[in-house]
């Protein structure tokens, strides 16, 4: 292995919790209005099961579509100009992103210290390093977390949109990350906490897939293709400081 492809949220940074909170507020707001309009019972978004199954690791708009489909709801796509909260896929996605950026600006971005120690160790060992995230806010999160000096390349939601890359669980974005680093997939390790991301790593023919279990889903990560599952990337270090 000569390269490392890291997911961002939930692997290096603790923004997965912020994403989850923004999704929960967005979907619950919509589901209340939908229940009132249709007379159907209001069933809130489950920040555990629904987040893991339908949203985590996916591009923002795919997350909206996938979750709504799980409830038998279909909305028009709309346009990127739809205001936050409009009852379209784009409008709900915009609302979630607005809430997320507000939280990042007000609370900042926390990292997982053990995972950053691992990132520093692989950098010192001369391995190539890239971020591969579905988030369109990858640049902002990396900058807020002060991780820029440790990374050589970034594939994020904006990259995927510009290059027409399919989101996770398709392997396109990870393959793009390997290409940016000039390595073949079999030479790269994928580090992921999302089921869709682990599935993408396996589908892309990467040399090794590491699942990071932050929420008690180790068995599911293995079932989706993780070669090994750890609680934190520090578990991959001999002493927490060196590779």
N, C-alpha and C positions, 0 to 999 in steps of 0.2 A: 504494500500500500504506500502510495506517495502523496495522496491528497485527502483532505477532509472537507466534506460538504455538510455544513451545519444548518439545520433549521434554526430560527431565531427565537420565536416566542415559545417558552416552555422548555427550551434546551439551554440557551445562554442567558436569556432575559426572562424576568418574571411578568412580562406583559400579557401572558396568556390569561391571567386573572383579570387584567384590565379589559382585554378583548371580551372575555366571558361576561363581565358586568355590562359592557356596552351592548352586546348582543341581547342579553336578558332584558335590559330596559327597552330596547328597540322592539323586540318581538312581543313583549308583554303589552306595550302600548298598542301595537297593531292588533293583537289578539283580543284585547278588550273592545276595541272599536268594531272588529269583525263580529264578535259575539253579539254586541248591541244591535248591529245592522241586520244580522241573520236570525237572531233568536236562538242560536246554538249556545250550549254551555261554554263558559269561559274556562279554558284549561291553560294555565300559564306555561311558558317555556321552562323546561327543566335544565338548569345550568350544569347538571352533571350528565345525565344520559343523552339529552338532546344535543348538548354542545359537542360531546365526544362523537356521536354517531353522524351528525348532519352538518356540523359547522367547522370543527377544529381542523386546521390544516388546509382547508379549501380556499380558493379565491373567494373574495367577499360576495360577489353576485351568485356564484355557485352555492355558497352557504345559504343565501336567502332562498334560492329555488329549491334546494334539497330539503331544507326544513319545512317550507310551506307544503311541498309535495307530501311529506310525511303526515301532514294534517289534512290532506285532500284539498288544499287551497291552491289556486292558480291565479297569478296576477300578471298583467301585461308587463313587459320589460321596461317600457318607458324610455327615457333618454337620460344621458348624464347630467342634463340641466334640471332634472326634476328636483324640487326643493326637498330637504330632509323631511321625512314623514309622509310624503306622497304615497298613496297606495299603489305603488309599482315596485318592481324588483329594484330598479335604480334608486327610487326614493327611500326605500328601507335601507339599502346599502349606504346611501348618503347619510342617513340619520345615524346609523351605527358608526360611521367614520367620524362624523362630527363629535359624537359623544366620546369616542376613543381619543381623539386629539385633545379634547378638553381635559381629559384625565391625565394624559401624558404631560400637558403643559402645567397642570396644577400639582401633580404628584411626582413627576419625573419617572425615570425608568430604573427599576432595581434589577440587578444581575444575580445569577446564582454563583457565588464565589468559587465553589468547587469546579464548576464548569469553565469559568474563566481561567482558573489555574490550569486546567487541562488545555485550553486554547493556547495559553502562554507556553506550555510545555511542548506542544506539537510545533509551534512557531520556532521555538528554540532548537527543536530537532530538525528543522529544515523542511517539514512537510508543507505542501501548498494548502491554502485555506480560503474557503468561500462561504458566504451566507446564501442560502436558498430559502426564501420565504414567500408565502402567498400574499403577505401584506403589501399594500401599496405604499405603506409608510415605513418601509425598510430603512431608507436613508435616515429618516428622522429618529427612529428607534436606535439604530447603530450609533448615531452621533450622540444622542442623549445618554446612552450607556457607556460612551467613551471607548468603544471597541474598534474604532476605525484603524488605529495603528497595527492591530493584530490581524487584519483581514486584507486579502488581496483582490477579492472580486465580490460582487453582489448581484444576485438574481432576485428580483422582487416582483410584486404585482404590476408595477409599471413596465418592467422589462417584458413580462409575459404578454401584456397588452400590446406593446410596441412590436414584438416579434411574432405574435400569433401563437404563443405557446399554450398548450392545454395545462390546466392546473392539476395539482395532486388530486386523486391518486394516479393520474398519468405521470410518466417519468420525465416529461419534456423539460421542466425547469431544472431538475437535477442534471440532466444530460447537458443543458446549456451551461450550468456551472462547471461541469467537468471540462467542457470545451473551452471556457474562458481560462481555465488553469492549464490547458494544454495536456490533459491526461485522458486516457481511455477509462470508461466506466469501471472496468475490472481493477483498475489501479486506485480507485477511490472508495472511501468509507462514507456512508450516509449516517447522520445522527439526527434522530427524529423522535418527537414525543407524541405525534398525532398518528392515529391509525391510517389515515389517508396518506400521510407522508411515508410511513414505513412501507405501505403497499407500493408507493411510487418507487422507493428505493429498490425493492425486490423486482419490480417490473422492468426497471432500467438495466438490469444485469450488473449492478455494482458489486464490487468485491466483497463488501461486508456491510451489514445494516445493523446499527446499534439503536435499540429502542430505549428511550428515557421515560421511566414510569414516574410521573408526578402525582397521579390520581388513583393508583391502585388498579391499573389495567394491564398488568404484566402478561397475563395469559392471552389477552386480546392482541397485544403487540406481537407476541410470538406467532399467534395464529395468522396475522397479517403479513408476516415475513421477516421479523427481526431475528438476527442470528444470536444476539445476546440482549438481555434487558438489564439495565442498571437504574438505580435510583437517582444518580447524579453522575456527571462525567468524571468527577473526582474518584469514583469507584474504579476507574480505569488506570489510575496512577498508582505507582508502587507505594508512595508515602504521602500523596496529596500535593506534592510539589514538583516531582520530576517524572518523566515518562519511563 
